[in-house]
Amino acid sequence: GVVEDVTQIILNVKKIALKLNGSDDQEETMEINVKGPAQITAGDIVAGADVDILNPDLYIATVADGATFHMRMTADRARGYVSADENKTRNTDMPIGVLAVDSIYTPIERVNYQVENARVGQRADYDKLTLDVWTNGSINPSEAIALAAKILTEHLAMFVDLTDEAKNAEIMVEKEETHKEKMLEM
């Protein structure tokens, strides 16, 4: 009674963009219950108040007349990528008939960067970094860059703490402009 095979349905389901608003360790259960004839989209998913479906128009499957489609899914929070095998071993109490799929937790879809020469005052030896960030909508690009910078800073902090000299070095020092420099900028 369903036009697509299981593989195609799973590939479509993996494209669903979700945002979980609850606590970090909370697992959310979502369901789809549809009687045919119907086209199933992500908007047909019944989920708790803590789940936002960000692409409700995403096509999942087509159900024929007289057929019923039922699917139960779980969603949780994590980082990066988790393979289907890891998901299966993490959930050892899965009943027979449950299909573990790989999980892609990153909200970043694509990133482009460009480095150009930049001029600041009379100096032309600076670089300008332009970042183009595309996300799935669960986070905006500015938040994604800020979070990535925070993660990178925390990871690199252990290297800074290796010596007191590096720890106490002043790197970003604000330069005081002279009267002549101020006049030249006008």
N, C-alpha and C positions, 0 to 999 in steps of 0.2 A: 503493500500500500504506500510505500515511500519511493519517490522517483530516484533519489540519490542512494548510492551505497554507503555503508558505514564509514569507509575511508574518507569519502568526500564530505560527509556530515562532520566528521572530526576535524578535517582541515578547515571547514567553515567556522566551527565552534572556536577553534584556536585563534581566529581573527577577532573575537569579541574583546572589546576594550572595557575593562572594569575599573572602578575606583571603590575601594573598601574604606569606609569611614569609621569603622569600629576600632577596637583595640588591636594591637599588633599580633597577638597570638590567637585571635578569634578566626575560626573557620566558618565560612558562610555556605549554606546549602541553597541551591537554586533549582527550579524545576520548569519544564515546559510540558504542558498538557494541551494538545490540540486535536480536534476531530476534523477530518477532511470533508470536503476538499478545502485546502488552505495552503498558502505559502507561509512558512514559518520564518520569522525574523528574530533578531536579538530582542526586539521590543516585546515579544511574546514570553520572555523569561519572567517568571514570578520569583522575586527575591525579596529579602528583608529590607528594612528601611536603611540599613547601613551599606547597601550596595547600589552604586550608580552604574547603569549601562550607558556607556558613552557613545556607542554607535548603534542605536536601536533599529536602524534601517538595514543592518547587515543581514543578508540572505543566509539562511541555514539549510532549509530543505523544503520540498513540496510534498504534501500529503494528499493522496488520492481520495476520491469520494468513498465514504463508508469506513475509511481506515482511521485509526487513532495513533497518535505519536506521543510517547511519554519519554522524557529524559530527565535524569537528576544529575546535577553537577555540583562540585564543591570548589570553592575558591578560597585562597589564603594569601598571606603576604610573605614575600621573600625578596631576594635580590638575584639578578642575573638570569641564569638558565638552569633548569632542573630537568634531567632526562626522565623519560617514562619509567625506566628501571629504578631510578632513585625514588620516584614517587611511589612505585609499587612496594619497595622495601621500607619506605617510611610509613606507609599505611598497611601494616601486616594483617589487619582485620578486615580487609576488603572482601565482600562476599563474591561468590562466583557470578560472572556476568558483568562485573565492573571492569571497564577498560581504563587503564592508567595511560595518560598522555603526557608528553613533555610540556613543561610550563615555561613561558617566556615572561619574566616579570619586569623587564625594562620598559619604561614608557617612551624611550627614545627610539624614533624610527630611522632618523637620518641626521648626520651632522656634516656640515661643510665649513671649512675655514679658509681664510685668506690673510696673508701678511703683506702689508704695503709699507712703503716709506712714509714717514710722517714728519712734519715740521712743527716744532714747539718753540715759539719765539724766534730767535735767530739760529737755533740749532736744527739741523736737518738729519741728524743721525739717530732718530728714533724710529720705532716700528709701530704700526697700527695693526691690531689683530681684530678681524671681523669674524664672528661666529654666526652661522646660520643653523638653527636647531629646529627639527620637526619632531613633535611628540604625538602620542595617541590621544591626547586630551586629558589624561588623568593628572597631568602636571603641566604648567606652562613653561616655555623655554627659559625664562628668567629664573624660575625656581630650580629647574634642572641644572643650570649652570652654577647657581649658588650652592646647591647640594653637592655637585661634583667637586667644586672648589673646596668645600668643607671636608669632604672625604679625603681629597688629595692632601690638604693641609694636615689633617690628623695622621695620615700615613707617613708623611715626611717629617713630622715633629720629632719622631724618635731619632732621626739622623741629626737634627739640630741639637738635641740634648746630649750628643756624644762628647762634646767639649764645652767648657764654660766660655771659651773665647768665641765660639760660633754662637752660643746661646745669647751672649751679651752684645754681639755686634749690631750696630745700627745700620740698617740697609735702606729703608725708605725714610730719608731725612728730608724735611721740607726746606727748600732753598729760599732764602730771603732775596727778593728782587731789589736791585739797586734802582735809584731814581732814573738813571740813564736807560736801563732795560725797560722800565715802565713807559718811558717816553717813546722808545723805538717801537713798542707794540701798538701805539695809538695810530 
